[in-house]
Amino acid sequence: MASPAHVLDGYKVLDFTQYIAGPTASRMMAEMGAEVIKVEIAPSGDRSRELPYIKHGRSGYYVQQNRGKLGVCLDIKRPEATAILRELVAKIDVVVENFAPGVIGRLGFDYAAVKALNPRVVMCSISTFGQNGPLSHLPGYDFIAQAYSGITSMIGEPGGQPYFPMAAIGDVSTGVHAALAIVAALLHRERVGQGQYLDIALLDAYFNCHHTAVQMYSLSGGEIKLTRGGKHLPYGSPCSIYRGHQHYIIIIGGVEHQWRQLCAAMERPDLAQDPRFRTNADRVRNNETLYEIIQGWLLSLADDDAIMARLNQHRVPAAPVLSVEEAVNHPHMRARGTIAPARDRILGDFELPGFPLKFSAFPENRTLEAPLLGEHNADVLARYLGYDAELIAGLERAGVLVSGPH
């Protein structure tokens, strides 16, 4: 018997997703060995194929999110295409989609229809606001959910306007939440034999990131309303971003033993006994004064290497604020596979974020490529549905199946 490719080897996924949140969920399943059939709608497929960086007509954005998937592209308005998809639903374990609520139903593949074709199927819908609720009908993206969640209100300078984070934090974390839910539902199915429907929303995933603001607001009876803190964490001190010589440097010392360690690193044990700084509450009240003391000490050292050496010696949680270029080339990232090599037949050799889950039984990441548009039309229809070459060729001539060079 052949060794499994990874932990999800043998599971089959029909993937109606595009952009980031949905493709993240199905990509993680592909990374873990599932066979993922990515369904793209003719003529252009996933719209992320148009997003930068474009090289030789091929999108690095698309490739990053869709490595390891089989690609089929159909004119879904044609009844022949719908029939193909209905046949595929009967053969798979999981359906994932991230259309706006109601779209998958209009295409004929809501959960009721899918369950009728395959009672054991696990279906996951990913959307901005969820499948129900007053906002569910609205269009949305990552930053839209972020704004509604209260997260955006906490990014930026006090009294200033909020800022965007330059990362798809909500999309990716929602995809991870969805993958977790899918795998849990598959485990439940193995135990009781039943599939189920999963409703995963970006807004829910974002709101779940609040670790202090919600409980502090609720427990204080609405008196505490956290908002933009700028360079300071408003409820812990010292927890700030300081100027180093070559980088900004984050230092976190609000916990009492770490505050004492910072005092030792600064060779200022007197500060630990100073009534202005004795407790975290004291330090928060006198944060600006303490900030200037720490900032002056940092700039008294020779360079950032000296700063980090002293802080690390005393086990003070601290980090330089690295650029993307510096992070990509950091030896720790490379040692762990946090940054990983990728190979694409059009883009060539480049680097991407590595698979973040580590399994002792599968220590090596899988070598994966993203599909060209409709690249696996014939393979999927032959293997899953038993279509012969003549039938497939006829569907291609009729425009039911579509393929492309990128």
JOSUL-V924273 format. One record per pair of residues at least 24 apart in sequence whose C-alpha atoms are under 8 Angstrom apart, sorted by the first residue. I is the first residue (numbers start at 1). J is the second residue. D is the distance in Angstrom with one decimal. If there is no record, write none. Layout:
# JOSUL-V924273
i=I j=J d=D
i=I j=J d=D
This chain:
# JOSUL-V924273
i=4 j=33 d=7.8
i=5 j=32 d=7.7
i=5 j=33 d=5.3
i=6 j=31 d=7.9
i=6 j=32 d=5.1
i=6 j=33 d=4.6
i=6 j=34 d=7.9
i=6 j=362 d=6.3
i=7 j=32 d=5.6
i=7 j=33 d=6.2
i=7 j=362 d=8.0
i=8 j=32 d=5.4
i=8 j=33 d=4.8
i=8 j=34 d=5.0
i=9 j=33 d=4.5
i=9 j=34 d=5.1
i=9 j=35 d=7.5
i=10 j=34 d=6.1
i=10 j=35 d=7.1
i=11 j=35 d=6.3
i=11 j=92 d=7.5
i=11 j=93 d=6.2
i=11 j=94 d=8.0
i=12 j=36 d=6.0
i=12 j=37 d=7.7
i=12 j=92 d=5.0
i=12 j=93 d=5.3
i=12 j=94 d=6.4
i=13 j=37 d=6.0
i=13 j=92 d=5.9
i=13 j=93 d=5.9
i=13 j=94 d=4.6
i=13 j=95 d=5.8
i=13 j=96 d=7.4
i=14 j=38 d=6.3
i=14 j=39 d=7.1
i=14 j=88 d=7.7
i=14 j=89 d=7.2
i=14 j=92 d=6.8
i=14 j=94 d=6.1
i=14 j=95 d=4.8
i=14 j=96 d=6.4
i=15 j=39 d=5.8
i=15 j=95 d=6.0
i=15 j=96 d=5.0
i=15 j=97 d=6.3
i=16 j=40 d=7.0
i=16 j=95 d=7.5
i=16 j=96 d=5.8
i=16 j=97 d=4.5
i=16 j=98 d=6.9
i=16 j=99 d=8.0
i=17 j=46 d=7.8
i=17 j=96 d=6.7
i=17 j=97 d=4.9
i=17 j=98 d=5.2
i=17 j=99 d=7.1
i=18 j=46 d=5.3
i=18 j=47 d=6.9
i=18 j=48 d=6.9
i=18 j=98 d=7.0
i=19 j=46 d=7.0
i=19 j=47 d=6.9
i=19 j=48 d=5.3
i=19 j=62 d=7.6
i=19 j=65 d=7.8
i=20 j=65 d=6.6
i=20 j=171 d=5.9
i=20 j=172 d=6.8
i=20 j=175 d=7.8
i=21 j=98 d=7.7
i=21 j=126 d=7.4
i=21 j=170 d=7.9
i=21 j=171 d=4.3
i=21 j=172 d=5.6
i=21 j=173 d=7.8
i=21 j=174 d=6.0
i=21 j=175 d=4.7
i=22 j=96 d=7.1
i=22 j=97 d=6.5
i=22 j=98 d=5.6
i=22 j=126 d=6.3
i=22 j=175 d=5.8
i=23 j=65 d=5.8
i=23 j=66 d=6.4
i=23 j=175 d=7.3
i=24 j=65 d=6.1
i=24 j=66 d=8.0
i=24 j=171 d=7.9
i=24 j=172 d=6.2
i=24 j=175 d=4.9
i=24 j=176 d=6.9
i=25 j=175 d=4.3
i=25 j=176 d=5.8
i=25 j=177 d=7.9
i=25 j=178 d=5.8
i=25 j=179 d=4.8
i=26 j=96 d=7.4
i=26 j=179 d=7.2
i=27 j=65 d=6.4
i=27 j=66 d=6.0
i=27 j=67 d=6.7
i=27 j=68 d=7.0
i=27 j=69 d=7.4
i=28 j=176 d=7.7
i=28 j=179 d=7.0
i=28 j=355 d=7.9
i=29 j=179 d=7.0
i=30 j=67 d=7.8
i=30 j=68 d=5.6
i=30 j=69 d=6.6
i=31 j=68 d=6.9
i=31 j=355 d=7.3
i=31 j=365 d=7.5
i=31 j=366 d=6.5
i=31 j=368 d=8.0
i=35 j=69 d=7.0
i=35 j=70 d=7.6
i=36 j=68 d=7.5
i=36 j=69 d=5.0
i=36 j=70 d=6.0
i=37 j=69 d=5.9
i=37 j=70 d=4.7
i=37 j=71 d=6.0
i=37 j=72 d=7.0
i=37 j=380 d=7.9
i=38 j=69 d=6.2
i=38 j=70 d=5.8
i=38 j=71 d=4.9
i=38 j=72 d=6.1
i=39 j=71 d=6.4
i=39 j=72 d=5.2
i=39 j=73 d=5.8
i=39 j=74 d=7.5
i=40 j=71 d=7.3
i=40 j=72 d=6.1
i=40 j=73 d=4.6
i=40 j=74 d=6.5
i=40 j=373 d=7.8
i=40 j=374 d=7.6
i=41 j=73 d=5.6
i=41 j=74 d=5.4
i=41 j=75 d=5.9
i=41 j=76 d=6.2
i=42 j=73 d=5.9
i=42 j=74 d=5.3
i=42 j=75 d=4.8
i=42 j=76 d=7.2
i=42 j=402 d=6.4
i=43 j=73 d=7.9
i=43 j=74 d=7.9
i=43 j=75 d=7.1
i=43 j=402 d=6.9
i=45 j=73 d=6.7
i=45 j=373 d=6.9
i=55 j=346 d=8.0
i=55 j=347 d=6.3
i=56 j=346 d=6.9
i=56 j=347 d=7.1
i=57 j=406 d=6.5
i=58 j=346 d=6.8
i=58 j=347 d=6.8
i=58 j=406 d=5.4
i=60 j=347 d=7.5
i=62 j=370 d=7.9
i=63 j=369 d=7.5
i=63 j=370 d=5.3
i=64 j=352 d=7.0
i=64 j=370 d=7.7
i=66 j=369 d=7.8
i=66 j=370 d=5.2
i=66 j=371 d=7.5
i=67 j=368 d=5.4
i=67 j=369 d=4.5
i=67 j=370 d=3.9
i=67 j=371 d=7.3
i=68 j=367 d=7.9
i=68 j=368 d=4.5
i=68 j=369 d=5.2
i=68 j=370 d=5.7
i=68 j=371 d=7.8
i=69 j=369 d=7.5
i=69 j=370 d=6.1
i=69 j=371 d=6.4
i=70 j=370 d=7.7
i=70 j=371 d=6.0
i=70 j=375 d=7.4
i=70 j=376 d=5.8
i=70 j=380 d=7.9
i=71 j=371 d=5.3
i=71 j=372 d=6.8
i=71 j=373 d=6.3
i=71 j=374 d=5.1
i=71 j=375 d=5.5
i=71 j=376 d=5.1
i=71 j=377 d=6.9
i=72 j=373 d=7.0
i=72 j=374 d=4.2
i=72 j=375 d=6.4
i=72 j=376 d=5.5
i=72 j=377 d=4.8
i=72 j=380 d=7.7
i=72 j=401 d=7.8
i=72 j=402 d=7.9
i=72 j=403 d=8.0
i=73 j=373 d=6.5
i=73 j=374 d=4.5
i=73 j=377 d=6.9
i=73 j=401 d=5.9
i=73 j=402 d=5.3
i=73 j=403 d=6.5
i=74 j=374 d=7.8
i=74 j=399 d=8.0
i=74 j=400 d=5.5
i=74 j=401 d=4.7
i=74 j=402 d=5.8
i=75 j=399 d=7.0
i=75 j=400 d=5.2
i=75 j=401 d=6.6
i=75 j=402 d=7.4
i=76 j=107 d=7.8
i=76 j=400 d=7.8
i=78 j=400 d=6.7
i=80 j=400 d=6.8
i=81 j=400 d=6.0
i=81 j=401 d=7.7
i=82 j=108 d=7.9
i=86 j=114 d=8.0
i=86 j=117 d=7.3
i=87 j=385 d=7.1
i=88 j=384 d=7.0
i=88 j=385 d=7.3
i=89 j=114 d=6.7
i=89 j=117 d=6.7
i=89 j=118 d=6.7
i=90 j=117 d=5.5
i=90 j=118 d=5.1
i=91 j=118 d=7.8
i=91 j=384 d=7.1
i=92 j=121 d=7.2
i=93 j=120 d=7.1
i=93 j=121 d=5.0
i=93 j=122 d=6.3
i=94 j=121 d=5.6
i=94 j=122 d=4.8
i=94 j=123 d=5.6
i=94 j=124 d=7.7
i=94 j=182 d=7.8
i=95 j=121 d=7.2
i=95 j=122 d=6.4
i=95 j=123 d=4.6
i=95 j=124 d=6.2
i=96 j=123 d=5.9
i=96 j=124 d=4.8
i=96 j=125 d=6.0
i=96 j=126 d=7.7
i=97 j=124 d=6.5
i=97 j=125 d=5.1
i=97 j=126 d=6.2
i=98 j=125 d=5.7
i=98 j=126 d=4.6
i=98 j=127 d=5.6
i=99 j=125 d=7.9
i=99 j=126 d=7.5
i=99 j=127 d=6.8
i=100 j=127 d=6.2
i=100 j=128 d=8.0
i=100 j=137 d=7.6
i=100 j=139 d=6.8
i=101 j=127 d=7.0
i=101 j=130 d=7.5
i=101 j=131 d=5.6
i=101 j=136 d=7.0
i=101 j=137 d=6.6
i=111 j=197 d=6.7
i=119 j=194 d=7.1
i=119 j=195 d=6.3
i=120 j=189 d=7.3
i=120 j=193 d=6.8
i=120 j=194 d=5.3
i=120 j=195 d=4.3
i=120 j=196 d=7.7
i=121 j=194 d=7.9
i=121 j=195 d=4.8
i=121 j=196 d=6.8
i=122 j=182 d=7.0
i=122 j=185 d=6.8
i=122 j=186 d=7.0
i=122 j=195 d=4.8
i=122 j=196 d=5.0
i=122 j=197 d=6.0
i=122 j=198 d=7.6
i=123 j=182 d=8.0
i=123 j=195 d=7.9
i=123 j=196 d=6.4
i=123 j=197 d=4.9
i=123 j=198 d=6.1
i=124 j=178 d=7.3
i=124 j=182 d=7.0
i=124 j=197 d=5.9
i=124 j=198 d=4.5
i=124 j=199 d=6.1
i=124 j=200 d=7.2
i=125 j=197 d=7.9
i=125 j=198 d=6.1
i=125 j=199 d=5.2
i=125 j=200 d=6.1
i=126 j=174 d=8.0
i=126 j=178 d=7.4
i=126 j=199 d=6.3
i=126 j=200 d=4.8
i=126 j=201 d=5.7
i=126 j=202 d=7.6
i=127 j=200 d=6.6
i=127 j=201 d=5.0
i=127 j=202 d=6.3
i=128 j=201 d=5.3
i=128 j=202 d=4.8
i=128 j=203 d=6.0
i=129 j=201 d=5.3
i=129 j=202 d=6.4
i=129 j=203 d=5.5
i=129 j=204 d=7.6
i=130 j=199 d=6.3
i=130 j=200 d=6.2
i=130 j=201 d=4.6
i=130 j=202 d=7.7
i=130 j=203 d=7.8
i=131 j=199 d=6.5
i=142 j=168 d=6.8
i=142 j=169 d=7.8
i=142 j=170 d=5.4
i=142 j=171 d=5.6
i=142 j=202 d=6.9
i=143 j=170 d=7.7
i=145 j=170 d=7.8
i=145 j=202 d=6.0
i=145 j=203 d=4.8
i=145 j=206 d=7.2
i=146 j=170 d=7.1
i=146 j=203 d=6.8
i=146 j=206 d=6.3
i=148 j=203 d=7.2
i=149 j=203 d=6.0
i=149 j=204 d=8.0
i=149 j=206 d=6.1
i=149 j=207 d=5.2
i=150 j=207 d=7.5
i=151 j=206 d=7.3
i=151 j=207 d=7.5
i=151 j=210 d=7.7
i=153 j=227 d=6.0
i=153 j=228 d=6.3
i=154 j=226 d=7.3
i=154 j=227 d=4.6
i=154 j=228 d=4.1
i=154 j=229 d=6.9
i=155 j=227 d=7.8
i=155 j=228 d=5.3
i=155 j=229 d=7.4
i=155 j=230 d=7.2
i=156 j=228 d=5.4
i=156 j=229 d=6.9
i=156 j=230 d=5.2
i=157 j=228 d=5.7
i=157 j=229 d=6.0
i=157 j=230 d=4.1
i=157 j=231 d=7.5
i=158 j=227 d=7.5
i=158 j=228 d=5.0
i=158 j=229 d=5.5
i=158 j=230 d=5.8
i=159 j=228 d=7.4
i=162 j=228 d=7.5
i=170 j=202 d=6.2
i=170 j=205 d=7.0
i=170 j=206 d=6.0
i=171 j=202 d=6.7
i=173 j=205 d=6.9
i=174 j=200 d=7.3
i=174 j=201 d=7.0
i=174 j=202 d=5.5
i=174 j=205 d=5.6
i=174 j=206 d=7.9
i=177 j=205 d=7.3
i=234 j=284 d=7.2
i=235 j=281 d=8.0
i=235 j=284 d=6.5
i=236 j=280 d=6.3
i=236 j=281 d=7.7
i=236 j=283 d=7.8
i=236 j=284 d=6.2
i=237 j=280 d=6.0
i=237 j=283 d=5.5
i=237 j=284 d=5.3
i=237 j=287 d=6.5
i=238 j=283 d=7.1
i=238 j=284 d=7.7
i=238 j=287 d=7.2
i=238 j=290 d=7.5
i=238 j=291 d=7.3
i=240 j=291 d=7.8
i=242 j=295 d=6.2
i=243 j=295 d=6.9
i=243 j=298 d=7.8
i=243 j=299 d=7.8
i=244 j=298 d=6.5
i=244 j=299 d=6.4
i=244 j=303 d=7.4
i=244 j=304 d=6.0
i=245 j=299 d=6.9
i=245 j=303 d=5.6
i=245 j=304 d=5.8
i=246 j=303 d=7.4
i=246 j=304 d=6.3
i=247 j=304 d=7.2
i=247 j=320 d=5.9
i=247 j=321 d=6.0
i=247 j=322 d=7.2
i=248 j=320 d=5.9
i=248 j=321 d=5.4
i=249 j=318 d=7.0
i=249 j=319 d=5.7
i=249 j=320 d=4.4
i=249 j=321 d=5.7
i=250 j=318 d=5.4
i=250 j=319 d=5.3
i=250 j=320 d=6.3
i=250 j=321 d=7.0
i=251 j=316 d=7.4
i=251 j=317 d=6.0
i=251 j=318 d=4.4
i=251 j=319 d=6.9
i=252 j=316 d=7.2
i=252 j=317 d=5.5
i=252 j=318 d=6.3
i=253 j=316 d=6.9
i=253 j=317 d=7.0
i=254 j=280 d=6.0
i=255 j=280 d=7.3
i=256 j=280 d=7.3
i=258 j=315 d=7.7
i=258 j=316 d=6.0
i=258 j=317 d=7.8
i=261 j=314 d=5.7
i=261 j=315 d=6.9
i=261 j=316 d=6.2
i=262 j=311 d=7.1
i=262 j=314 d=7.0
i=262 j=316 d=6.0
i=264 j=314 d=7.2
i=265 j=310 d=6.0
i=265 j=311 d=6.1
i=265 j=313 d=7.8
i=265 j=314 d=5.8
i=266 j=297 d=6.9
i=342 j=367 d=7.9
i=342 j=368 d=8.0
i=343 j=368 d=8.0
i=343 j=369 d=7.0
i=344 j=369 d=6.1
i=344 j=370 d=7.5
i=346 j=406 d=7.8
i=372 j=403 d=7.6
i=372 j=404 d=6.6
i=372 j=405 d=6.3
i=372 j=406 d=4.9
i=373 j=402 d=7.6
i=373 j=403 d=5.1
i=373 j=404 d=4.9
i=373 j=405 d=6.7
i=373 j=406 d=6.0
i=374 j=401 d=7.4
i=374 j=402 d=5.8
i=374 j=403 d=4.2
i=374 j=404 d=6.6
i=375 j=403 d=6.2
i=375 j=404 d=7.6
i=377 j=401 d=7.0
i=377 j=403 d=7.9
